[in-house]
Amino acid sequence: MLRIIKDTTNTLTLTLTENSTVSNPFYLFEFQNQTSLVKYYFISTDTSQFKQRYNRFSLVERDSPNTLQGQVSLDNEGFYDYKVYQTNLTTLSGLTDAEDAVDNIVKTVEYGRVWVVPNNAAIPTYVGVDSTMVIYNPFGFLLQENEGYLLLETEGLIII
């Protein structure tokens, strides 16, 4: 599973070369939101120094992305399905965005799940009041009754 943090630069490390049929292809990434089924595409440059072992990509999750330069804007946090496609492109010239490369897909080289989480700065922290209630004699409210206890309340009895 890949983990993407919103509004940051993320590093994706995958093993794509072992399933590719050409050397140094352009890889098209597709993320599909599991709830809305909306698809998002981007192309990123492989920065790995050992492409036979692993492939490393930089992904910037941001507003107003350039999807041909490893940027994408994912609307919602949560889970996405991803697919990585090998394309037959030799250059990205002539494309206006990554979705234009869909017609050039040769094969799927990897798929899986993505978990998109909020940026740490956006996570709210609870600083509430301690609401722990201390009971000194908890058995004073319990009555023994055939294989269980009854909780005595002002409104009646409740079986626990």
N, C-alpha and C positions, 0 to 999 in steps of 0.2 A: 504494500500500500504506500502510495506517495502522500506526503503531507505538505500542503501549501499554506503559507501564512499570507493573509491578505495585506495589500499595500506595502510589500517588501520584495526584495530580490531573493529568489529561492533557487537552490541547486538541485537538479534532478539527476540521479545516477542510475542508469539502466543498462541492460545488456542487449543491444539491438544488432550489433554487427554479426553475431552468430546466426541470425535469421535473415540477414540481408543478402541479396544476390549480386549487388554491385558494390564497389568500394567508394567511400565518401558520398553517399546519397544525401539528398535533402530529406529530412524527416518531417512529416506533417503530424502534429499532435491534435487530437480531437478529445475534448472534454465534454461529456454530456451529463447535465444535472439530473440526478435520479428522481427528483420531484417534478420539475417543470419539463423535463426532456429537451430543454434547449441545448443546442450544441455550440461549442466555442472552439475555434481553431487558432493555432499559431505555429510558426516555424522558428526554430532556434538553431544556432550554430553549435556543433559538437566541439567542445573544448578539451576533450580527453587526450592525454598524451599516450595512452595505451588502448587504442580503439579495438584491438582484438580481444581485450579483456573486459572493458566497460566503456560506456559512452556517457559523457557528462554535459549537461545543458544548463543554461541559466534561464530562469523564467521570472519575469517581473510582472507581478499582479498589480495593476494600477488602473486608474481611470484614463480614458483616451489613449488606448494602446496602439502601438505599431505592431501588428501581428506577424509581420515579416522579420522582426528583430527580437523575437523571444518575449514579446509582451502580450498580455491578455487581461481582459476585465471580466472577472467572474462575478455575476450579480449577487449570488447568495453564498453564505457559508453552508457547510454541510458536505454531503457525499456526491461524488461524480464518478462516472465510469470513464476510463480513458482508453484510447487506442492510439498507437503510434504506427504510422504508415510510411513505407518506403515509397518515394516518388521517382519518376523518371526525369525530373527537372535537372538541367545542367546549370541553370542560372535562375535567379529570382526576378530578373528584369521582365517587364511586361505584366507582372502581377500587381494588383492594387492592394490586396490583403491576402491572408493565408487561405481563406475559403476558396479563392480562385484556383488553388492547387489541387482541389478535390478531384478534378478531371484527370490529373496526372498520377493518381495512386496506382502503384504496381501491386503491392501486397501489404497485409497487416503483419508487422514484425513483433508487436507486443501489445498486451492489453491488461487492464487491472482496474483498481479503484483508487480514487483520490479523495483525501479528506481535507477540506478547506476550512481553516480555523481563523478566528479574528486575530489581528495584530495585538500583541501583548498590551499595548497602550490602550486598547479599546475594551479590555476585559474589566468589568466592574468588580470592585472589591467590597465585600460586605463588612461593615464596621458597626454592627448593631449592638444592642444591649443584651447582656446575658439573661436569658429567660428560664434558667433552670429552676425548677421547683423542688425543694427539699421536703421529703415526707419522713417524719420521725417514726411513725407507727403505721406502716402500710397495711398490716394485717387487720387493723381495726375496721377496715372497709370491706373485708372479705368474709363470706360465710361459706362453710363447708356444705356441699350438697352433692349427692350421688355422682362420683367420678369427675368432679369439676368444682369450680368456685363460682360464686355469684358475687357480683360487684354491687354493693348497696349504694343506691343513689337516691336523691330526693324524689325523683320521678318514678322509680320502680327498680326492678332487678334486671341485670344484664348478665347473660351466661358468658363466661370467658372460655 
